[in-house]
Amino acid sequence: MKILIIEDEKPAARRLHRMLSSMNMPVDEMLHSVEEAIQWFHTNAHPDLIFLDIQLSDGLSFEIFEEVNIKSAIIFTTAYDEYALKAFKLNSIDYLLKPIDEDDLKVAVAKFKAHRPQHTEVKVNMEDIRKLLINPIDRKFKKRFTIKIGQHIKIIHSDEIECFYSENKATYIHTNTNRNYLIDNSLEYWQEELDPEQFFRVNRTYIIHIEAIKDIVVYTNSRLQLKLQHYNDAEIIVSRERVKAFKAFID
């Protein structure tokens, strides 16, 4: 089986390479740009499986498909948020949200292996995905949250929330009144419900509201540290794999 990684962030590409190698799935090649990928496909046999980042250093990876008729199975690796993920689901292909979780990777690979013996052709409407990425699906995001406090139910509006965070397998919200409240469901669940124009998942532990950011500090290993208006219970670090997407979010 031949595997190709197309990812412009070299540390992320190397990390994915190591994760796949530990699963006895050695990677044949790593490419880092649209131009490099197009040239490679013109002179090499197409692989069985491609791990494909959406946003490369010299453009969107869809430009590759405009030049090359790719028939490989594709697993997208993406930092795009919820609305874009629906595009991948609609097209019956798999995706991994960066930073890639090892368990999620195993599930995606198992899905690929299950279809591979059947020689199932992966039908991908790249133009539909492009439209959904550029023009988000018109949908209503969660604006109000109900919190149970003893025998009472409190309503909290989304613009009152500084961040969502996980701690000891529970999920909390921190408000601009400097209060913490336990809330049902996981960060993964809320990530699907929140407006991606307002909220951004900076790492596995935090989803932050853009209006809550007080300061952004350059941190070690090409990461960023966020200081919020009120929340100061712990450091909030934008993971290295999410820095590029975060910069696009605040721009």
Secondary structure, 3 states (H helix, E strand, C coil): CCEEEECCCHHHHHHHHHHHHHCCCCCCEEECCHHHHHHHHHHCCCCCEEEEECEECCEECHHHHHHCCCCCEEEEEECCCHHHHHHHHHCCCEEEECCCCHHHHHHHHHHHHHHHHHCCCCCCCHHHHHHHHHCCCCCCCCCEEEEEECCEEEEEEHHHEEEEEEECCEEEEEECCCCEEEECCCHHHHHHHCCCCCEEECCCCEEEEHHHEEEEEECHHHCEEEEECCCCCCCEEECHHHHHHHHHHHC
